[in-house]
């Protein structure tokens, strides 16, 4: 739930199932959705920490190659942020978020 502007809201997407050691990412498919899209919204998809991210604001679903070659046995994080100050109205609720990682 996004309630305040200028606040980072992080949603962690854990690794599900066993991923063999040494596996590397070959592609990442993602989707995200909110109940409303506040003006000033930015959405980033990050690998393991918020230091390695790609901006996915312009497309609620797609495929990215930015993480290719990175460790496939790490979580992903969505970071939602609305620029400005004050409260977000109406409040934006998370609807559905998904990350599918292909790896070798």
C-alpha positions in Angstrom: 0.0 0.0 0.0 1.5 3.4 -1.1 0.3 6.1 1.3 3.0 8.8 1.3 5.0 10.6 -1.4 8.8 10.6 -1.4 8.9 7.2 0.4 10.4 4.1 -1.1 8.0 1.1 -0.9 9.9 -2.1 -1.5 8.3 -5.4 -2.4 10.6 -8.4 -2.2 10.1 -11.3 -4.7 11.9 -14.3 -3.2 13.5 -17.2 -5.2 11.0 -20.1 -5.3 12.4 -23.6 -5.6 15.9 -24.8 -5.9 18.3 -23.0 -8.2 21.5 -24.8 -8.9 24.7 -23.1 -7.6 26.4 -21.1 -10.3 23.3 -20.5 -12.4 23.2 -17.2 -14.2 20.2 -15.2 -15.5 19.5 -15.3 -19.2 16.3 -13.2 -19.2 13.8 -11.7 -16.8 10.1 -11.3 -17.4 8.1 -9.1 -15.1 4.7 -7.7 -14.4 3.4 -5.2 -11.8 0.0 -3.5 -11.2 -1.4 -1.0 -8.7 -5.0 -0.1 -8.0 -4.3 3.5 -9.1 -1.3 5.1 -10.8 -0.5 8.2 -8.9 1.1 11.1 -10.8 4.8 11.1 -10.2 5.0 7.3 -9.8 8.3 5.5 -10.6 8.7 1.8 -10.5 12.1 0.0 -10.4 12.9 -3.7 -10.6 16.1 -4.5 -8.7 18.3 -7.6 -8.4 19.1 -8.7 -4.8 19.6 -5.1 -3.5 18.4 -1.7 -4.6 21.8 -0.9 -6.0 21.2 -2.8 -9.3 17.9 -1.6 -10.7 16.1 -0.9 -14.0 13.2 1.6 -14.3 10.1 -0.3 -15.5 7.6 2.6 -14.9 6.6 2.9 -18.6 5.5 -0.7 -19.0 3.5 -2.8 -16.5 4.9 -6.0 -18.0 7.8 -6.9 -20.2 11.2 -8.5 -20.4 14.6 -7.1 -19.5 18.1 -8.2 -20.3 19.8 -5.8 -17.8 20.3 -8.7 -15.3 21.7 -11.2 -17.7 24.8 -12.9 -16.4 24.0 -12.2 -12.8 23.4 -14.8 -10.1 20.0 -16.5 -10.6 19.8 -17.6 -7.0 19.0 -14.0 -5.7 15.8 -12.3 -4.9 14.2 -9.4 -6.9 12.8 -6.3 -5.4 10.2 -3.9 -6.8 10.6 -0.3 -5.6 7.6 2.0 -5.9 8.0 5.7 -5.2 5.8 8.8 -5.8 7.6 12.1 -6.1 6.4 15.1 -4.2 5.3 15.7 -0.6 2.3 14.7 1.4 -0.2 11.9 1.2 -1.1 9.8 -1.8 -4.9 10.0 -2.5 -6.4 7.8 -3.3 -4.1 5.3 -1.7 -2.5 2.9 -4.2 -2.8 -0.8 -3.4 -0.6 -3.5 -4.9 -2.7 -5.8 -7.2 -0.4 -8.4 -8.7 3.4 -8.5 -9.1 5.4 -11.3 -10.8 9.0 -11.9 -11.8 10.0 -14.9 -13.9 13.7 -15.6 -14.2 15.2 -17.8 -16.9 18.6 -19.1 -16.3 21.4 -21.5 -17.3 
